Amino acid sequence: MAKDYQGTSVVVKAVDNAGNVIERRCKIPGMPAFMLGVNAGLCRMGSHKRYKAEQGFWYGLEFSRMLLPSINLFLSTAMANSKREKGKKFYETDIIPVEIGFRKKFSLDRLSPFFHVRLGFAWWQRSMVREVIHGAVDDSAGAVNPTIGFGVGSWLHMGRNWFLNLQADYTHFFNDGNDSQNARTLTRFGFGVKYRM
């Protein structure tokens, strides 16, 4: 079967010894309209400032539309939470990126490696708590920053319309005040499940 999704027609013809012919024609479905996926994994939030990176987890949703057999347009959103301790201080950061991007994949039978690029914006808030008064927030700062990122990974076709994906993503958060020292980076590693509708 042809592996493209452009509506290719396939004709199967059988002829017996008497010359009788049976013919069946089918058409491969057109390009899948949409894909919906959920993702989750581990993350690492860093900064140009000289402090130890924060470790945490993330989870999110992705909605994509196939433009060509190997190129997708997608919209994704996620929630990432990272934490670290330094002396008697506890730091925690919440980040919610909303991004739009393009994905290029390469079909190798059931395995489809891919890479993608993304642009968007992210809301983040960072809090600092002292252990002396447990649970009391001593300092908190947040902002909404533009983002740019890229990622690599692979899809594994699990049968019918289900896919399992493994991926690694890097996102750079620009600072609104053009202060590169406050710019943040988010590295995500995770897996997910996608359904082709």
N, CA and C atoms as an extended XYZ file, in Angstrom:
591
Properties=species:S:1:pos:R:3:atomname:S:1:resname:S:1:resid:I:1 pbc="F F F"
N         0.839       -1.196        0.000 N   MET     1
C         0.000        0.000        0.000 CA  MET     1
C         0.872        1.243        0.000 C   MET     1
N         0.461        2.209       -0.747 N   ALA     2
C         1.197        3.475       -0.752 CA  ALA     2
C         1.152        4.112        0.633 C   ALA     2
N         2.253        4.739        1.055 N   LYS     3
C         2.330        5.280        2.411 CA  LYS     3
C         1.953        6.750        2.493 C   LYS     3
N         1.582        7.326        1.375 N   ASP     4
C         1.155        8.728        1.455 CA  ASP     4
C        -0.338        8.777        1.780 C   ASP     4
N        -0.804        9.967        2.147 N   TYR     5
C        -2.208       10.133        2.532 CA  TYR     5
C        -2.911       11.103        1.584 C   TYR     5
N        -2.563       10.995        0.302 N   GLN     6
C        -3.110       11.933       -0.670 CA  GLN     6
C        -4.331       11.391       -1.408 C   GLN     6
N        -4.925       10.345       -0.891 N   GLY     7
C        -6.103        9.787       -1.545 CA  GLY     7
C        -5.756        8.860       -2.685 C   GLY     7
N        -4.645        8.130       -2.582 N   THR     8
C        -4.215        7.212       -3.632 CA  THR     8
C        -5.240        6.100       -3.847 C   THR     8
N        -5.532        5.795       -5.107 N   SER     9
C        -6.449        4.701       -5.443 CA  SER     9
C        -5.661        3.420       -5.684 C   SER     9
N        -6.207        2.297       -5.203 N   VAL    10
C        -5.568        0.995       -5.379 CA  VAL    10
C        -6.577        0.049       -6.030 C   VAL    10
N        -6.131       -0.654       -7.074 N   VAL    11
C        -6.995       -1.602       -7.775 CA  VAL    11
C        -6.403       -3.005       -7.614 C   VAL    11
N        -7.239       -3.949       -7.140 N   VAL    12
C        -6.823       -5.348       -6.996 CA  VAL    12
C        -7.651       -6.172       -7.971 C   VAL    12
N        -6.967       -6.958       -8.819 N   LYS    13
C        -7.662       -7.716       -9.867 CA  LYS    13
C        -7.244       -9.188       -9.795 C   LYS    13
N        -8.239      -10.074       -9.831 N   ALA    14
C        -7.973      -11.526       -9.818 CA  ALA    14
C        -8.558      -12.151      -11.086 C   ALA    14
N        -7.771      -13.025      -11.750 N   VAL    15
C        -8.212      -13.687      -12.989 CA  VAL    15
C        -8.026      -15.193      -12.821 C   VAL    15
N        -9.093      -15.971      -13.045 N   ASP    16
C        -8.954      -17.429      -12.932 CA  ASP    16
C        -8.604      -18.028      -14.289 C   ASP    16
N        -8.458      -19.382      -14.331 N   ASN    17
C        -8.041      -20.055      -15.565 CA  ASN    17
C        -9.046      -19.901      -16.700 C   ASN    17
N       -10.318      -19.691      -16.352 N   ALA    18
C       -11.343      -19.535      -17.388 CA  ALA    18
C       -11.409      -18.107      -17.906 C   ALA    18
N       -10.622      -17.218      -17.327 N   GLY    19
C       -10.608      -15.841      -17.791 CA  GLY    19
C       -11.573      -14.922      -17.059 C   GLY    19
N       -12.240      -15.476      -16.044 N   ASN    20
C       -13.136      -14.619      -15.259 CA  ASN    20
C       -12.308      -13.616      -14.443 C   ASN    20
N       -12.791      -12.398      -14.413 N   VAL    21
C       -12.060      -11.324      -13.724 CA  VAL    21
C       -12.903      -10.750      -12.581 C   VAL    21
N       -12.288      -10.640      -11.432 N   ILE    22
C       -12.911       -9.958      -10.296 CA  ILE    22
C       -12.015       -8.783       -9.937 C   ILE    22
N       -12.623       -7.638       -9.846 N   GLU    23
C       -11.835       -6.429       -9.579 CA  GLU    23
C       -12.416       -5.666       -8.394 C   GLU    23
N       -11.546       -5.218       -7.528 N   ARG    24
C       -11.950       -4.406       -6.388 CA  ARG    24
C       -11.085       -3.140       -6.371 C   ARG    24
N       -11.734       -2.042       -6.127 N   ARG    25
C       -11.029       -0.768       -6.087 CA  ARG    25
C       -11.246       -0.124       -4.710 C   ARG    25
N       -10.197        0.401       -4.151 N   CYS    26
C       -10.340        1.110       -2.880 CA  CYS    26
C        -9.479        2.363       -2.929 C   CYS    26
N        -9.763        3.253       -2.028 N   LYS    27
C        -9.032        4.508       -1.981 CA  LYS    27
C        -8.501        4.717       -0.574 C   LYS    27
N        -7.191        4.936       -0.472 N   ILE    28
C        -6.603        5.193        0.840 CA  ILE    28
C        -7.201        6.490        1.374 C   ILE    28
N        -7.629        6.503        2.626 N   PRO    29
C        -8.241        7.725        3.169 CA  PRO    29
C        -7.353        8.940        2.987 C   PRO    29
N        -7.984       10.088        2.872 N   GLY    30
C        -7.230       11.336        2.752 CA  GLY    30
C        -6.426       11.617        4.001 C   GLY    30
N        -5.703       12.727        3.993 N   MET    31
C        -4.849       13.074        5.118 CA  MET    31
C        -5.661       13.132        6.404 C   MET    31
N        -5.181       12.511        7.488 N   PRO    32
C        -5.903       12.578        8.759 CA  PRO    32
C        -6.137       14.031        9.145 C   PRO    32
N        -7.348       14.328        9.553 N   ALA    33
C        -7.687       15.714        9.849 CA  ALA    33
C        -6.951       16.228       11.083 C   ALA    33
N        -7.047       15.484       12.167 N   PHE    34
C        -6.502       15.990       13.421 CA  PHE    34
C        -5.873       14.869       14.240 C   PHE    34
N        -4.972       15.263       15.159 N   MET    35
C        -4.421       14.341       16.146 CA  MET    35
C        -4.469       15.034       17.504 C   MET    35
N        -4.849       14.286       18.511 N   LEU    36
C        -4.907       14.808       19.876 CA  LEU    36
C        -4.003       13.965       20.750 C   LEU    36
N        -3.158       14.602       21.556 N   GLY    37
C        -2.220       13.850       22.372 CA  GLY    37
C        -2.058       14.410       23.770 C   GLY    37
N        -1.636       13.538       24.685 N   VAL    38
C        -1.288       13.946       26.048 CA  VAL    38
C         0.166       13.548       26.273 C   VAL    38
N         0.915       14.407       26.972 N   ASN    39
C         2.338       14.175       27.213 CA  ASN    39
C         2.671       14.439       28.678 C   ASN    39
N         3.722       13.820       29.162 N   ALA    40
C         4.169       14.035       30.539 CA  ALA    40
C         5.618       13.593       30.656 C   ALA    40
N         6.306       14.083       31.689 N   GLY    41
C         7.695       13.674       31.892 CA  GLY    41
C         8.414       14.528       32.918 C   GLY    41
N         9.735       14.548       32.823 N   LEU    42
C        10.592       15.288       33.745 CA  LEU    42
C        11.108       16.551       33.072 C   LEU    42
N        11.428       17.570       33.883 N   CYS    43
C        11.918       18.820       33.309 CA  CYS    43
C        13.049       19.399       34.166 C   CYS    43
N        13.771       20.321       33.555 N   ARG    44
C        14.868       21.016       34.221 CA  ARG    44
C        14.784       22.488       33.831 C   ARG    44
N        14.631       23.377       34.809 N   MET    45
C        14.534       24.803       34.549 CA  MET    45
C        15.832       25.483       34.975 C   MET    45
N        16.432       26.244       34.053 N   GLY    46
C        17.700       26.904       34.336 CA  GLY    46
C        17.633       28.382       34.039 C   GLY    46
N        18.735       29.082       34.311 N   SER    47
C        18.819       30.517       34.085 CA  SER    47
C        20.270       30.879       33.840 C   SER    47
N        20.486       32.054       33.226 N   HIS    48
C        21.843       32.537       33.016 CA  HIS    48
C        22.478       32.972       34.328 C   HIS    48
N        21.634       33.227       35.334 N   LYS    49
C        22.170       33.585       36.641 CA  LYS    49
C        22.881       32.382       37.247 C   LYS    49
N        23.749       32.643       38.174 N   ARG    50
C        24.563       31.563       38.748 CA  ARG    50
C        23.858       30.914       39.939 C   ARG    50
N        22.814       30.184       39.679 N   TYR    51
C        22.226       29.383       40.739 CA  TYR    51
C        21.891       28.011       40.184 C   TYR    51
N        21.788       27.069       41.063 N   LYS    52
C        21.578       25.689       40.681 CA  LYS    52
C        20.245       25.520       39.968 C   LYS    52
N        20.247       24.690       38.933 N   ALA    53
C        19.020       24.464       38.168 CA  ALA    53
C        17.971       23.758       39.015 C   ALA    53
N        16.716       23.995       38.677 N   GLU    54
C        15.598       23.363       39.372 CA  GLU    54
C        15.138       22.131       38.590 C   GLU    54
N        14.753       21.096       39.328 N   GLN    55
C        14.273       19.861       38.716 CA  GLN    55
C        12.794       19.693       39.031 C   GLN    55
N        12.056       19.069       38.121 N   GLY    56
C        10.636       18.877       38.386 CA  GLY    56
C         9.956       17.990       37.369 C   GLY    56
N         8.684       18.239       37.136 N   PHE    57
C         7.886       17.432       36.221 CA  PHE    57
C         7.023       18.351       35.360 C   PHE    57
N         6.467       17.800       34.303 N   TRP    58
C         5.578       18.552       33.418 CA  TRP    58
C         4.547       17.621       32.794 C   TRP    58
N         3.445       18.200       32.359 N   TYR    59
C         2.413       17.453       31.641 CA  TYR    59
C         1.668       18.444       30.748 C   TYR    59
N         1.075       17.935       29.671 N   GLY    60
C         0.420       18.858       28.761 CA  GLY    60
C        -0.414       18.184       27.689 C   GLY    60
N        -1.013       19.035       26.847 N   LEU    61
C        -1.861       18.599       25.736 CA  LEU    61
C        -1.292       19.110       24.422 C   LEU    61
N        -1.563       18.378       23.350 N   GLU    62
C        -1.141       18.811       22.026 CA  GLU    62
C        -2.241       18.501       21.014 C   GLU    62
N        -2.483       19.465       20.148 N   PHE    63
C        -3.500       19.338       19.094 CA  PHE    63
C        -2.804       19.632       17.773 C   PHE    63
N        -2.848       18.695       16.819 N   SER    64
C        -2.117       18.889       15.572 CA  SER    64
C        -2.987       18.611       14.349 C   SER    64
N        -2.566       19.201       13.247 N   ARG    65
C        -3.255       19.053       11.964 CA  ARG    65
C        -2.222       18.746       10.900 C   ARG    65
N        -2.440       17.675       10.133 N   MET    66
C        -1.504       17.307        9.083 CA  MET    66
C        -1.673       18.235        7.886 C   MET    66
N        -0.588       18.880        7.484 N   LEU    67
C        -0.606       19.743        6.309 CA  LEU    67
C        -0.177       18.994        5.058 C   LEU    67
N         0.867       18.170        5.201 N   LEU    68
C         1.391       17.302        4.156 CA  LEU    68
C         1.657       15.948        4.781 C   LEU    68
N         1.924       14.901        3.986 N   PRO    69
C         2.140       13.575        4.564 CA  PRO    69
C         3.206       13.532        5.650 C   PRO    69
N         4.185       14.435        5.635 N   SER    70
C         5.248       14.377        6.628 CA  SER    70
C         5.388       15.662        7.446 C   SER    70
N         4.460       16.590        7.316 N   ILE    71
C         4.564       17.863        8.036 CA  ILE    71
C         3.259       18.146        8.784 C   ILE    71
N         3.368       18.460       10.057 N   ASN    72
C         2.222       18.784       10.894 CA  ASN    72
C         2.336       20.197       11.444 C   ASN    72
N         1.195       20.842       11.579 N   LEU    73
C         1.085       22.087       12.323 CA  LEU    73
C         0.464       21.724       13.668 C   LEU    73
N         1.052       22.195       14.778 N   PHE    74
C         0.515       21.797       16.072 CA  PHE    74
C         0.459       22.960       17.049 C   PHE    74
N        -0.454       22.829       17.994 N   LEU    75
C        -0.614       23.775       19.098 CA  LEU    75
C        -0.481       22.980       20.382 C   LEU    75
N         0.377       23.449       21.284 N   SER    76
C         0.590       22.702       22.520 CA  SER    76
C         0.570       23.628       23.724 C   SER    76
N         0.164       23.078       24.846 N   THR    77
C         0.233       23.795       26.110 CA  THR    77
C         0.654       22.792       27.182 C   THR    77
N         1.300       23.284       28.222 N   ALA    78
C         1.811       22.395       29.256 CA  ALA    78
C         1.872       23.121       30.580 C   ALA    78
N         2.017       22.348       31.638 N   MET    79
C         2.230       22.877       32.984 CA  MET    79
C         3.495       22.228       33.523 C   MET    79
N         4.487       23.057       33.868 N   ALA    80
C         5.743       22.538       34.404 CA  ALA    80
C         5.971       23.112       35.796 C   ALA    80
N         6.425       22.275       36.712 N   ASN    81
C         6.719       22.692       38.076 CA  ASN    81
C         8.107       22.190       38.436 C   ASN    81
N         8.977       23.105       38.877 N   SER    82
C        10.341       22.727       39.238 CA  SER    82
C        10.686       23.298       40.609 C   SER    82
N        11.578       22.595       41.323 N   LYS    83
C        11.921       22.997       42.684 CA  LYS    83
C        13.408       22.797       42.949 C   LYS    83
N        13.927       23.526       43.946 N   ARG    84
C        15.288       23.324       44.423 CA  ARG    84
C        15.410       23.904       45.825 C   ARG    84
N        16.407       23.408       46.551 N   GLU    85
C        16.677       23.902       47.897 CA  GLU    85
C        18.089       24.464       47.964 C   GLU    85
N        18.255       25.535       48.729 N   LYS    86
C        19.562       26.134       48.930 CA  LYS    86
C        19.627       26.642       50.366 C   LYS    86
N        20.385       25.932       51.179 N   GLY    87
C        20.468       26.299       52.587 CA  GLY    87
C        19.108       26.151       53.249 C   GLY    87
N        18.637       27.225       53.849 N   LYS    88
C        17.322       27.227       54.495 CA  LYS    88
C        16.253       27.860       53.600 C   LYS    88
N        16.546       27.928       52.321 N   LYS    89
C        15.595       28.504       51.390 CA  LYS    89
C        15.116       27.436       50.408 C   LYS    89
N        13.862       27.567       50.034 N   PHE    90
C        13.232       26.630       49.116 CA  PHE    90
C        12.659       27.425       47.944 C   PHE    90
N        13.087       27.092       46.707 N   TYR    91
C        12.644       27.809       45.521 CA  TYR    91
C        11.727       26.906       44.695 C   TYR    91
N        10.679       27.507       44.150 N   GLU    92
C         9.736       26.752       43.316 CA  GLU    92
C         9.292       27.634       42.153 C   GLU    92
N         9.224       27.048       40.950 N   THR    93
C         8.817       27.772       39.753 CA  THR    93
C         7.719       27.021       39.020 C   THR    93
N         6.668       27.728       38.664 N   ASP    94
C         5.596       27.188       37.834 CA  ASP    94
C         5.651       27.882       36.477 C   ASP    94
N         5.580       27.094       35.405 N   ILE    95
C         5.646       27.644       34.052 CA  ILE    95
C         4.537       27.030       33.213 C   ILE    95
N         3.810       27.878       32.472 N   ILE    96
C         2.771       27.402       31.551 CA  ILE    96
C         3.072       27.964       30.165 C   ILE    96
N         3.724       27.192       29.300 N   PRO    97
C         3.972       27.654       27.922 CA  PRO    97
C         2.809       27.298       26.992 C   PRO    97
N         2.499       28.217       26.080 N   VAL    98
C         1.522       27.980       25.016 CA  VAL    98
C         2.253       28.244       23.709 C   VAL    98
N         2.377       27.210       22.877 N   GLU    99
C         3.245       27.314       21.699 CA  GLU    99
C         2.572       26.760       20.446 C   GLU    99
N         2.981       27.296       19.302 N   ILE   100
C         2.538       26.789       18.007 CA  ILE   100
C         3.786       26.452       17.200 C   ILE   100
N         3.747       25.363       16.441 N   GLY   101
C         4.958       24.966       15.729 CA  GLY   101
C         4.693       24.061       14.543 C   GLY   101
N         5.779       23.688       13.885 N   PHE   102
C         5.740       22.779       12.745 CA  PHE   102
C         6.601       21.556       13.058 C   PHE   102
N         6.102       20.392       12.673 N   ARG   103
C         6.824       19.141       12.909 CA  ARG   103
C         7.083       18.441       11.581 C   ARG   103
N         8.309       17.998       11.400 N   LYS   104
C         8.700       17.223       10.226 CA  LYS   104
C         9.018       15.807       10.683 C   LYS   104
N         8.347       14.820       10.121 N   LYS   105
C         8.612       13.437       10.518 CA  LYS   105
C         9.080       12.606        9.329 C   LYS   105
N         9.734       11.498        9.639 N   PHE   106
C        10.293       10.600        8.633 CA  PHE   106
C         9.749        9.199        8.902 C   PHE   106
N         8.967        8.654        7.982 N   SER   107
C         8.322        7.365        8.200 CA  SER   107
C         9.274        6.214        7.920 C   SER   107
N         9.464        5.363        8.939 N   LEU   108
C        10.266        4.142        8.810 CA  LEU   108
C         9.391        2.976        9.266 C   LEU   108
N         8.425        2.613        8.442 N   ASP   109
C         7.441        1.600        8.778 CA  ASP   109
C         6.641        2.050       10.000 C   ASP   109
N         6.713        1.344       11.130 N   ARG   110
C         5.931        1.716       12.314 CA  ARG   110
C         6.601        2.827       13.125 C   ARG   110
N         7.873        3.094       12.867 N   LEU   111
C         8.618        4.101       13.615 CA  LEU   111
C         8.737        5.373       12.783 C   LEU   111
N         8.483        6.518       13.421 N   SER   112
C         8.531        7.797       12.699 CA  SER   112
C         9.326        8.829       13.500 C   SER   112
N        10.649        8.920       13.292 N   PRO   113
C        11.431        9.973       13.960 CA  PRO   113
C        10.954       11.351       13.493 C   PRO   113
N        11.133       12.376       14.341 N   PHE   114
C        10.684       13.716       13.968 CA  PHE   114
C        11.532       14.779       14.648 C   PHE   114
N        11.457       15.996       14.124 N   PHE   115
C        11.966       17.174       14.824 CA  PHE   115
C        10.959       18.295       14.618 C   PHE   115
N        10.907       19.243       15.548 N   HIS   116
C         9.972       20.341       15.414 CA  HIS   116
C        10.554       21.633       15.959 C   HIS   116
N         9.979       22.747       15.520 N   VAL   117
C        10.338       24.085       16.004 CA  VAL   117
C         9.045       24.744       16.476 C   VAL   117
N         9.170       25.618       17.517 N   ARG   118
C         7.984       26.199       18.127 CA  ARG   118
C         8.224       27.659       18.490 C   ARG   118
N         7.155       28.447       18.456 N   LEU   119
C         7.151       29.815       18.946 CA  LEU   119
C         5.923       29.983       19.821 C   LEU   119
N         5.994       30.892       20.786 N   GLY   120
C         4.831       31.114       21.628 CA  GLY   120
C         5.132       32.072       22.755 C   GLY   120
N         4.447       31.873       23.858 N   PHE   121
C         4.674       32.685       25.049 CA  PHE   121
C         4.469       31.793       26.272 C   PHE   121
N         4.946       32.245       27.411 N   ALA   122
C         4.819       31.456       28.628 CA  ALA   122
C         4.610       32.359       29.836 C   ALA   122
N         3.728       31.930       30.706 N   TRP   123
C         3.562       32.576       32.011 CA  TRP   123
C         4.397       31.786       33.007 C   TRP   123
N         5.146       32.481       33.845 N   TRP   124
C         5.904       31.792       34.878 CA  TRP   124
C         5.858       32.594       36.179 C   TRP   124
N         5.959       31.868       37.278 N   GLN   125
C         5.997       32.492       38.594 CA  GLN   125
C         6.974       31.727       39.463 C   GLN   125
N         7.858       32.468       40.106 N   ARG   126
C         8.887       31.870       40.952 CA  ARG   126
C         8.706       32.359       42.386 C   ARG   126
N         8.685       31.419       43.331 N   SER   127
C         8.486       31.750       44.739 CA  SER   127
C         9.657       31.256       45.568 C   SER   127
N         9.957       31.990       46.659 N   MET   128
C        11.019       31.604       47.585 CA  MET   128
C        10.421       31.528       48.988 C   MET   128
N        10.641       30.395       49.651 N   VAL   129
C        10.107       30.160       50.993 CA  VAL   129
C        11.252       29.842       51.933 C   VAL   129
N        11.232       30.437       53.117 N   ARG   130
C        12.239       30.127       54.144 CA  ARG   130
C        11.725       29.008       55.041 C   ARG   130
N        12.634       28.146       55.487 N   GLU   131
C        12.244       27.035       56.348 CA  GLU   131
C        11.864       27.497       57.749 C   GLU   131
N        12.311       28.708       58.117 N   VAL   132
C        12.031       29.204       59.466 CA  VAL   132
C        10.527       29.308       59.685 C   VAL   132
N         9.821       29.823       58.681 N   ILE   133
C         8.364       29.892       58.750 CA  ILE   133
C         7.840       29.036       57.599 C   ILE   133
N         7.630       27.785       57.883 N   HIS   134
C         7.287       26.822       56.831 CA  HIS   134
C         5.979       27.212       56.150 C   HIS   134
N         6.020       27.287       54.835 N   GLY   135
C         4.833       27.573       54.059 CA  GLY   135
C         4.593       29.040       53.799 C   GLY   135
N         5.348       29.922       54.448 N   ALA   136
C         5.167       31.353       54.225 CA  ALA   136
C         6.012       31.786       53.034 C   ALA   136
N         5.394       32.428       52.060 N   VAL   137
C         6.108       32.890       50.870 CA  VAL   137
C         6.783       34.222       51.177 C   VAL   137
N         8.125       34.231       51.132 N   ASP   138
C         8.878       35.444       51.426 CA  ASP   138
C         9.036       36.326       50.202 C   ASP   138
N         9.079       35.723       49.049 N   ASP   139
C         9.300       36.510       47.835 CA  ASP   139
C         8.667       35.771       46.652 C   ASP   139
N         8.076       36.518       45.743 N   SER   140
C         7.442       35.917       44.584 CA  SER   140
C         7.542       36.881       43.409 C   SER   140
N         7.868       36.340       42.223 N   ALA   141
C         7.977       37.156       41.017 CA  ALA   141
C         7.470       36.352       39.830 C   ALA   141
N         6.854       37.032       38.896 N   GLY   142
C         6.338       36.339       37.723 CA  GLY   142
C         6.251       37.263       36.527 C   GLY   142
N         6.037       36.685       35.372 N   ALA   143
C         5.953       37.474       34.149 CA  ALA   143
C         5.411       36.601       33.028 C   ALA   143
N         5.096       37.235       31.900 N   VAL   144
C         4.740       36.533       30.669 CA  VAL   144
C         5.796       36.885       29.635 C   VAL   144
N         6.489       35.874       29.112 N   ASN   145
C         7.608       36.091       28.195 CA  ASN   145
C         7.407       35.362       26.879 C   ASN   145
N         7.920       35.903       25.769 N   PRO   146
C         7.902       35.171       24.491 CA  PRO   146
C         8.879       33.998       24.556 C   PRO   146
N         8.620       32.972       23.773 N   THR   147
C         9.456       31.768       23.797 CA  THR   147
C         9.818       31.319       22.383 C   THR   147
N        10.886       30.552       22.307 N   ILE   148
C        11.271       29.853       21.084 CA  ILE   148
C        11.848       28.518       21.505 C   ILE   148
N        11.594       27.472       20.731 N   GLY   149
C        12.089       26.166       21.134 CA  GLY   149
C        12.167       25.193       19.979 C   GLY   149
N        12.752       24.037       20.265 N   PHE   150
C        12.834       22.964       19.279 CA  PHE   150
C        12.832       21.641       20.025 C   PHE   150
N        12.586       20.574       19.300 N   GLY   151
C        12.552       19.266       19.925 CA  GLY   151
C        12.788       18.148       18.923 C   GLY   151
N        13.109       16.975       19.455 N   VAL   152
C        13.301       15.777       18.642 CA  VAL   152
C        12.613       14.615       19.352 C   VAL   152
N        12.325       13.587       18.603 N   GLY   153
C        11.692       12.413       19.196 CA  GLY   153
C        11.279       11.418       18.141 C   GLY   153
N        10.357       10.556       18.509 N   SER   154
C         9.892        9.537       17.569 CA  SER   154
C         8.497        9.065       17.958 C   SER   154
N         7.688        8.780       16.944 N   TRP   155
C         6.381        8.165       17.149 CA  TRP   155
C         6.496        6.676       16.868 C   TRP   155
N         5.729        5.874       17.600 N   LEU   156
C         5.637        4.447       17.362 CA  LEU   156
C         4.171        4.107       17.147 C   LEU   156
N         3.862        3.583       15.960 N   HIS   157
C         2.472        3.243       15.631 CA  HIS   157
C         2.076        1.993       16.404 C   HIS   157
N         1.064        2.122       17.291 N   MET   158
C         0.648        1.007       18.146 CA  MET   158
C        -0.521        0.220       17.548 C   MET   158
N        -0.969        0.603       16.382 N   GLY   159
C        -2.103       -0.078       15.773 CA  GLY   159
C        -3.299        0.833       15.626 C   GLY   159
N        -4.031        0.648       14.535 N   ARG   160
C        -5.188        1.478       14.209 CA  ARG   160
C        -4.795        2.952       14.269 C   ARG   160
N        -5.400        3.737       15.142 N   ASN   161
C        -5.140        5.177       15.172 CA  ASN   161
C        -4.343        5.626       16.392 C   ASN   161
N        -3.675        4.718       17.069 N   TRP   162
C        -2.961        5.057       18.307 CA  TRP   162
C        -1.456        5.101       18.084 C   TRP   162
N        -0.808        6.093       18.708 N   PHE   163
C         0.632        6.267       18.605 CA  PHE   163
C         1.224        6.522       19.992 C   PHE   163
N         2.414        5.992       20.217 N   LEU   164
C         3.183        6.283       21.419 CA  LEU   164
C         4.362        7.152       20.997 C   LEU   164
N         4.630        8.237       21.722 N   ASN   165
C         5.744        9.094       21.335 CA  ASN   165
C         6.703        9.341       22.492 C   ASN   165
N         7.992        9.389       22.161 N   LEU   166
C         9.057        9.761       23.088 CA  LEU   166
C         9.681       11.028       22.548 C   LEU   166
N         9.991       12.008       23.423 N   GLN   167
C        10.505       13.268       22.920 CA  GLN   167
C        11.370       13.988       23.944 C   GLN   167
N        12.199       14.898       23.424 N   ALA   168
C        13.024       15.790       24.235 CA  ALA   168
C        12.863       17.187       23.656 C   ALA   168
N        12.609       18.177       24.521 N   ASP   169
C        12.337       19.543       24.072 CA  ASP   169
C        13.212       20.552       24.823 C   ASP   169
N        13.579       21.604       24.124 N   TYR   170
C        14.323       22.715       24.729 CA  TYR   170
C        13.569       24.005       24.409 C   TYR   170
N        13.282       24.801       25.426 N   THR   171
C        12.564       26.066       25.247 CA  THR   171
C        13.335       27.198       25.916 C   THR   171
N        13.464       28.310       25.202 N   HIS   172
C        14.124       29.501       25.745 CA  HIS   172
C        13.060       30.569       25.994 C   HIS   172
N        13.045       31.120       27.220 N   PHE   173
C        12.097       32.159       27.606 CA  PHE   173
C        12.822       33.504       27.598 C   PHE   173
N        12.429       34.384       26.704 N   PHE   174
C        13.044       35.708       26.636 CA  PHE   174
C        12.504       36.593       27.749 C   PHE   174
N        13.344       37.487       28.236 N   ASN   175
C        12.924       38.416       29.272 CA  ASN   175
C        12.325       39.661       28.636 C   ASN   175
N        11.203       40.134       29.173 N   ASP   176
C        10.529       41.306       28.604 CA  ASP   176
C        11.405       42.549       28.613 C   ASP   176
N        12.254       42.675       29.627 N   GLY   177
C        13.095       43.856       29.751 CA  GLY   177
C        14.407       43.739       28.996 C   GLY   177
N        14.515       42.712       28.138 N   ASN   178
C        15.738       42.478       27.360 CA  ASN   178
C        16.959       42.255       28.243 C   ASN   178
N        16.724       41.776       29.452 N   ASP   179
C        17.813       41.470       30.380 CA  ASP   179
C        18.164       39.998       30.229 C   ASP   179
N        19.235       39.706       29.511 N   SER   180
C        19.586       38.315       29.221 CA  SER   180
C        19.909       37.536       30.495 C   SER   180
N        20.285       38.239       31.569 N   GLN   181
C        20.603       37.546       32.811 CA  GLN   181
C        19.361       36.920       33.447 C   GLN   181
N        18.185       37.424       33.098 N   ASN   182
C        16.954       36.887       33.659 CA  ASN   182
C        16.271       35.889       32.727 C   ASN   182
N        16.848       35.658       31.562 N   ALA   183
C        16.261       34.705       30.623 CA  ALA   183
C        16.308       33.296       31.222 C   ALA   183
N        15.272       32.515       30.945 N   ARG   184
C        15.182       31.159       31.494 CA  ARG   184
C        15.117       30.132       30.368 C   ARG   184
N        15.509       28.922       30.702 N   THR   185
C        15.430       27.826       29.748 CA  THR   185
C        14.716       26.660       30.411 C   THR   185
N        13.955       25.927       29.630 N   LEU   186
C        13.232       24.763       30.125 CA  LEU   186
C        13.543       23.577       29.227 C   LEU   186
N        14.106       22.533       29.812 N   THR   187
C        14.412       21.304       29.085 CA  THR   187
C        13.446       20.227       29.563 C   THR   187
N        12.761       19.595       28.619 N   ARG   188
C        11.764       18.586       28.980 CA  ARG   188
C        12.074       17.250       28.312 C   ARG   188
N        11.904       16.184       29.067 N   PHE   189
C        12.013       14.828       28.553 CA  PHE   189
C        10.719       14.097       28.923 C   PHE   189
N        10.118       13.410       27.967 N   GLY   190
C         8.873       12.761       28.317 CA  GLY   190
C         8.355       11.808       27.261 C   GLY   190
N         7.153       11.335       27.507 N   PHE   191
C         6.491       10.418       26.590 CA  PHE   191
C         5.020       10.816       26.522 C   PHE   191
N         4.313       10.252       25.568 N   GLY   192
C         2.914       10.596       25.420 CA  GLY   192
C         2.174        9.606       24.558 C   GLY   192
N         0.884        9.801       24.481 N   VAL   193
C         0.003        8.965       23.657 CA  VAL   193
C        -0.797        9.882       22.745 C   VAL   193
N        -0.914        9.519       21.484 N   LYS   194
C        -1.658       10.323       20.510 CA  LYS   194
C        -2.718        9.471       19.832 C   LYS   194
N        -3.815       10.147       19.507 N   TYR   195
C        -4.907        9.467       18.805 CA  TYR   195
C        -5.217       10.231       17.526 C   TYR   195
N        -5.250        9.525       16.413 N   ARG   196
C        -5.552       10.134       15.115 CA  ARG   196
C        -7.040       10.059       14.867 C   ARG   196
N        -7.670       11.232       14.682 N   MET   197
C        -9.122       11.298       14.510 CA  MET   197
C        -9.491       11.398       13.021 C   MET   197
